[in-house]
Amino acid sequence: MNSVLRLTPRFTSMTTRQQQARFYASSSPKIGAGRGGIIGFLLGVTAAGSAGYYYLLGEYNNASAALLLSVQELQASTDKVKDYARRIEAVDRDVAKLKETTATKKQLTDLKADFRKLYDTLNIEHLELKTHVWGLEKDLSNNNSVTAVVKEEKKD
């Protein structure tokens, strides 16, 4: 193996190896370093957790705002649909009322025939009245002429 990768040189004297063994044997891990590692770990986890929490909280707020906006848009569109439905129902009721009150073609033709009959009847009655009045005028003129002749005869 290469000596660069090794911590110790390849050919060392016995004394350095013994010194290194003694150095490693004499140095015991410090308890404060372990505590510091644990505290550092806990602080790192806490910092990472709080950063993640704030990120998730922001994402949650964004998603909630988007959902609220979507719900409001949905509410507005359902209100429009309800308004259109009310208008359609009102128009439908108006059409039903108009169907009840309007006349059919057959009814119109029947009414037209009735009006023609009525007009013809009135025309005939008018002509009969004219004839009757003409007759009365003729009778009056005859009576006037007869009375005038009678009066003239009485005068003579």
Phi and psi restraints in degrees (value plus and minus 20) as a CYANA .aco file:
   2 ASN   PHI     -94.2   -54.2
   2 ASN   PSI     124.5   164.5
   3 SER   PHI     -94.4   -54.4
   3 SER   PSI     -37.7     2.3
   4 VAL   PHI     -91.3   -51.3
   4 VAL   PSI     -56.2   -16.2
   5 LEU   PHI     -99.5   -59.5
   5 LEU   PSI     -41.7    -1.7
   6 ARG   PHI    -105.7   -65.7
   6 ARG   PSI     130.3   170.3
   7 LEU   PHI     -96.7   -56.7
   7 LEU   PSI     -48.9    -8.9
   8 THR   PHI    -133.3   -93.3
   8 THR   PSI     128.4   168.4
   9 PRO   PHI     -85.2   -45.2
   9 PRO   PSI     141.1   181.1
  10 ARG   PHI     -90.3   -50.3
  10 ARG   PSI     -67.0   -27.0
  11 PHE   PHI    -127.2   -87.2
  11 PHE   PSI      81.3   121.3
  12 THR   PHI    -139.7   -99.7
  12 THR   PSI     138.1   178.1
  13 SER   PHI    -103.0   -63.0
  13 SER   PSI     146.5   186.5
  14 MET   PHI     -88.3   -48.3
  14 MET   PSI     -49.5    -9.5
  15 THR   PHI     -90.5   -50.5
  15 THR   PSI     -60.2   -20.2
  16 THR   PHI     -89.1   -49.1
  16 THR   PSI     -54.4   -14.4
  17 ARG   PHI     -88.6   -48.6
  17 ARG   PSI     -56.8   -16.8
  18 GLN   PHI     -89.2   -49.2
  18 GLN   PSI     -57.8   -17.8
  19 GLN   PHI     -87.0   -47.0
  19 GLN   PSI     -60.2   -20.2
  20 GLN   PHI     -86.6   -46.6
  20 GLN   PSI     -59.0   -19.0
  21 ALA   PHI     -84.0   -44.0
  21 ALA   PSI     -61.3   -21.3
  22 ARG   PHI     -85.8   -45.8
  22 ARG   PSI     -60.3   -20.3
  23 PHE   PHI     -83.1   -43.1
  23 PHE   PSI     -63.7   -23.7
  24 TYR   PHI     -90.8   -50.8
  24 TYR   PSI     -56.3   -16.3
  25 ALA   PHI     -91.9   -51.9
  25 ALA   PSI     -54.8   -14.8
  26 SER   PHI    -100.5   -60.5
  26 SER   PSI     -45.9    -5.9
  27 SER   PHI    -108.6   -68.6
  27 SER   PSI      95.5   135.5
  28 SER   PHI    -120.8   -80.8
  28 SER   PSI     128.4   168.4
  29 PRO   PHI     -82.3   -42.3
  29 PRO   PSI     117.5   157.5
  30 LYS   PHI     -99.1   -59.1
  30 LYS   PSI     123.7   163.7
  31 ILE   PHI     -92.5   -52.5
  31 ILE   PSI     -55.1   -15.1
  32 GLY   PHI     -83.4   -43.4
  32 GLY   PSI     -53.5   -13.5
  33 ALA   PHI     -87.5   -47.5
  33 ALA   PSI     -57.8   -17.8
  34 GLY   PHI     -85.6   -45.6
  34 GLY   PSI     -63.5   -23.5
  35 ARG   PHI     -83.4   -43.4
  35 ARG   PSI     -63.0   -23.0
  36 GLY   PHI     -81.8   -41.8
  36 GLY   PSI     -58.8   -18.8
  37 GLY   PHI     -85.0   -45.0
  37 GLY   PSI     -62.7   -22.7
  38 ILE   PHI     -86.7   -46.7
  38 ILE   PSI     -64.2   -24.2
  39 ILE   PHI     -84.1   -44.1
  39 ILE   PSI     -62.4   -22.4
  40 GLY   PHI     -81.8   -41.8
  40 GLY   PSI     -62.7   -22.7
  41 PHE   PHI     -81.6   -41.6
  41 PHE   PSI     -67.5   -27.5
  42 LEU   PHI     -83.6   -43.6
  42 LEU   PSI     -60.6   -20.6
  43 LEU   PHI     -84.1   -44.1
  43 LEU   PSI     -60.7   -20.7
  44 GLY   PHI     -83.9   -43.9
  44 GLY   PSI     -65.2   -25.2
  45 VAL   PHI     -83.6   -43.6
  45 VAL   PSI     -61.2   -21.2
  46 THR   PHI     -84.2   -44.2
  46 THR   PSI     -65.0   -25.0
  47 ALA   PHI     -84.1   -44.1
  47 ALA   PSI     -64.2   -24.2
  48 ALA   PHI     -85.2   -45.2
  48 ALA   PSI     -60.3   -20.3
  49 GLY   PHI     -85.1   -45.1
  49 GLY   PSI     -64.2   -24.2
  50 SER   PHI     -87.5   -47.5
  50 SER   PSI     -58.4   -18.4
  51 ALA   PHI     -83.8   -43.8
  51 ALA   PSI     -62.2   -22.2
  52 GLY   PHI     -84.7   -44.7
  52 GLY   PSI     -59.6   -19.6
  53 TYR   PHI     -82.6   -42.6
  53 TYR   PSI     -67.0   -27.0
  54 TYR   PHI     -85.1   -45.1
  54 TYR   PSI     -55.8   -15.8
  55 TYR   PHI     -84.3   -44.3
  55 TYR   PSI     -68.3   -28.3
  56 LEU   PHI     -84.8   -44.8
  56 LEU   PSI     -56.1   -16.1
  57 LEU   PHI     -84.5   -44.5
  57 LEU   PSI     -61.5   -21.5
  58 GLY   PHI     -84.3   -44.3
  58 GLY   PSI     -63.7   -23.7
  59 GLU   PHI     -83.1   -43.1
  59 GLU   PSI     -60.0   -20.0
  60 TYR   PHI     -82.8   -42.8
  60 TYR   PSI     -64.6   -24.6
  61 ASN   PHI     -83.2   -43.2
  61 ASN   PSI     -62.5   -22.5
  62 ASN   PHI     -82.2   -42.2
  62 ASN   PSI     -64.5   -24.5
  63 ALA   PHI     -85.6   -45.6
  63 ALA   PSI     -59.2   -19.2
  64 SER   PHI     -85.1   -45.1
  64 SER   PSI     -61.6   -21.6
  65 ALA   PHI     -84.3   -44.3
  65 ALA   PSI     -62.1   -22.1
  66 ALA   PHI     -84.7   -44.7
  66 ALA   PSI     -60.8   -20.8
  67 LEU   PHI     -85.8   -45.8
  67 LEU   PSI     -61.8   -21.8
  68 LEU   PHI     -82.8   -42.8
  68 LEU   PSI     -62.2   -22.2
  69 LEU   PHI     -83.2   -43.2
  69 LEU   PSI     -60.9   -20.9
  70 SER   PHI     -84.6   -44.6
  70 SER   PSI     -60.5   -20.5
  71 VAL   PHI     -85.8   -45.8
  71 VAL   PSI     -59.8   -19.8
  72 GLN   PHI     -85.2   -45.2
  72 GLN   PSI     -61.4   -21.4
  73 GLU   PHI     -83.7   -43.7
  73 GLU   PSI     -60.7   -20.7
  74 LEU   PHI     -83.6   -43.6
  74 LEU   PSI     -60.9   -20.9
  75 GLN   PHI     -83.2   -43.2
  75 GLN   PSI     -62.6   -22.6
  76 ALA   PHI     -83.5   -43.5
  76 ALA   PSI     -62.3   -22.3
  77 SER   PHI     -89.1   -49.1
  77 SER   PSI     -55.5   -15.5
  78 THR   PHI     -89.2   -49.2
  78 THR   PSI     -54.6   -14.6
  79 ASP   PHI     -83.3   -43.3
  79 ASP   PSI     -60.8   -20.8
  80 LYS   PHI     -83.0   -43.0
  80 LYS   PSI     -63.1   -23.1
  81 VAL   PHI     -84.0   -44.0
  81 VAL   PSI     -60.6   -20.6
  82 LYS   PHI     -82.9   -42.9
  82 LYS   PSI     -61.5   -21.5
  83 ASP   PHI     -83.3   -43.3
  83 ASP   PSI     -63.8   -23.8
  84 TYR   PHI     -83.1   -43.1
  84 TYR   PSI     -59.3   -19.3
  85 ALA   PHI     -84.7   -44.7
  85 ALA   PSI     -61.3   -21.3
  86 ARG   PHI     -82.4   -42.4
  86 ARG   PSI     -63.0   -23.0
  87 ARG   PHI     -82.6   -42.6
  87 ARG   PSI     -63.3   -23.3
  88 ILE   PHI     -83.0   -43.0
  88 ILE   PSI     -61.9   -21.9
  89 GLU   PHI     -84.0   -44.0
  89 GLU   PSI     -60.0   -20.0
  90 ALA   PHI     -84.6   -44.6
  90 ALA   PSI     -63.6   -23.6
  91 VAL   PHI     -84.8   -44.8
  91 VAL   PSI     -59.3   -19.3
  92 ASP   PHI     -83.5   -43.5
  92 ASP   PSI     -62.2   -22.2
  93 ARG   PHI     -83.8   -43.8
  93 ARG   PSI     -62.1   -22.1
  94 ASP   PHI     -82.8   -42.8
  94 ASP   PSI     -60.7   -20.7
  95 VAL   PHI     -85.0   -45.0
  95 VAL   PSI     -60.1   -20.1
  96 ALA   PHI     -83.9   -43.9
  96 ALA   PSI     -61.3   -21.3
  97 LYS   PHI     -84.1   -44.1
  97 LYS   PSI     -62.0   -22.0
  98 LEU   PHI     -84.3   -44.3
  98 LEU   PSI     -57.5   -17.5
  99 LYS   PHI     -83.5   -43.5
  99 LYS   PSI     -55.9   -15.9
 100 GLU   PHI     -90.9   -50.9
 100 GLU   PSI     -54.4   -14.4
 101 THR   PHI    -115.8   -75.8
 101 THR   PSI     -35.1     4.9
 102 THR   PHI    -105.9   -65.9
 102 THR   PSI     137.3   177.3
 103 ALA   PHI    -117.2   -77.2
 103 ALA   PSI     131.3   171.3
 104 THR   PHI    -106.9   -66.9
 104 THR   PSI     152.3   192.3
 105 LYS   PHI     -82.8   -42.8
 105 LYS   PSI     -58.6   -18.6
 106 LYS   PHI     -84.4   -44.4
 106 LYS   PSI     -63.1   -23.1
 107 GLN   PHI     -83.2   -43.2
 107 GLN   PSI     -59.0   -19.0
 108 LEU   PHI     -84.5   -44.5
 108 LEU   PSI     -63.2   -23.2
 109 THR   PHI     -85.4   -45.4
 109 THR   PSI     -58.0   -18.0
 110 ASP   PHI     -83.7   -43.7
 110 ASP   PSI     -63.4   -23.4
 111 LEU   PHI     -84.4   -44.4
 111 LEU   PSI     -59.0   -19.0
 112 LYS   PHI     -82.5   -42.5
 112 LYS   PSI     -62.9   -22.9
 113 ALA   PHI     -85.3   -45.3
 113 ALA   PSI     -60.7   -20.7
 114 ASP   PHI     -82.9   -42.9
 114 ASP   PSI     -62.4   -22.4
 115 PHE   PHI     -83.8   -43.8
 115 PHE   PSI     -58.8   -18.8
 116 ARG   PHI     -83.1   -43.1
 116 ARG   PSI     -64.1   -24.1
 117 LYS   PHI     -82.0   -42.0
 117 LYS   PSI     -63.9   -23.9
 118 LEU   PHI     -83.2   -43.2
 118 LEU   PSI     -62.6   -22.6
 119 TYR   PHI     -83.3   -43.3
 119 TYR   PSI     -64.1   -24.1
 120 ASP   PHI     -82.5   -42.5
 120 ASP   PSI     -62.3   -22.3
 121 THR   PHI     -82.4   -42.4
 121 THR   PSI     -64.6   -24.6
 122 LEU   PHI     -84.0   -44.0
 122 LEU   PSI     -58.8   -18.8
 123 ASN   PHI     -83.3   -43.3
 123 ASN   PSI     -64.9   -24.9
 124 ILE   PHI     -83.5   -43.5
 124 ILE   PSI     -63.9   -23.9
 125 GLU   PHI     -83.7   -43.7
 125 GLU   PSI     -58.3   -18.3
 126 HIS   PHI     -82.4   -42.4
 126 HIS   PSI     -64.7   -24.7
 127 LEU   PHI     -84.9   -44.9
 127 LEU   PSI     -59.2   -19.2
 128 GLU   PHI     -83.7   -43.7
 128 GLU   PSI     -61.3   -21.3
 129 LEU   PHI     -84.8   -44.8
 129 LEU   PSI     -60.7   -20.7
 130 LYS   PHI     -80.2   -40.2
 130 LYS   PSI     -64.3   -24.3
 131 THR   PHI     -82.6   -42.6
 131 THR   PSI     -62.8   -22.8
 132 HIS   PHI     -84.2   -44.2
 132 HIS   PSI     -64.1   -24.1
 133 VAL   PHI     -83.8   -43.8
 133 VAL   PSI     -60.7   -20.7
 134 TRP   PHI     -81.8   -41.8
 134 TRP   PSI     -62.6   -22.6
 135 GLY   PHI     -83.1   -43.1
 135 GLY   PSI     -62.4   -22.4
 136 LEU   PHI     -83.6   -43.6
 136 LEU   PSI     -63.1   -23.1
 137 GLU   PHI     -81.5   -41.5
 137 GLU   PSI     -59.3   -19.3
 138 LYS   PHI     -85.3   -45.3
 138 LYS   PSI     -62.9   -22.9
 139 ASP   PHI     -84.8   -44.8
 139 ASP   PSI     -60.7   -20.7
 140 LEU   PHI     -84.7   -44.7
 140 LEU   PSI     -62.0   -22.0
 141 SER   PHI     -86.8   -46.8
 141 SER   PSI     -56.6   -16.6
 142 ASN   PHI     -87.3   -47.3
 142 ASN   PSI     -62.0   -22.0
 143 ASN   PHI     -85.8   -45.8
 143 ASN   PSI     -60.4   -20.4
 144 ASN   PHI     -85.4   -45.4
 144 ASN   PSI     -61.8   -21.8
 145 SER   PHI     -89.0   -49.0
 145 SER   PSI     -57.3   -17.3
 146 VAL   PHI     -88.2   -48.2
 146 VAL   PSI     -64.9   -24.9
 147 THR   PHI     -88.0   -48.0
 147 THR   PSI     -55.2   -15.2
 148 ALA   PHI     -86.5   -46.5
 148 ALA   PSI     -60.5   -20.5
 149 VAL   PHI     -86.6   -46.6
 149 VAL   PSI     -60.5   -20.5
 150 VAL   PHI     -86.4   -46.4
 150 VAL   PSI     -60.5   -20.5
 151 LYS   PHI     -87.8   -47.8
 151 LYS   PSI     -57.5   -17.5
 152 GLU   PHI     -88.1   -48.1
 152 GLU   PSI     -57.6   -17.6
 153 GLU   PHI     -88.4   -48.4
 153 GLU   PSI     -55.1   -15.1
 154 LYS   PHI     -90.0   -50.0
 154 LYS   PSI     -53.5   -13.5
 155 LYS   PHI     -90.7   -50.7
 155 LYS   PSI     -54.8   -14.8
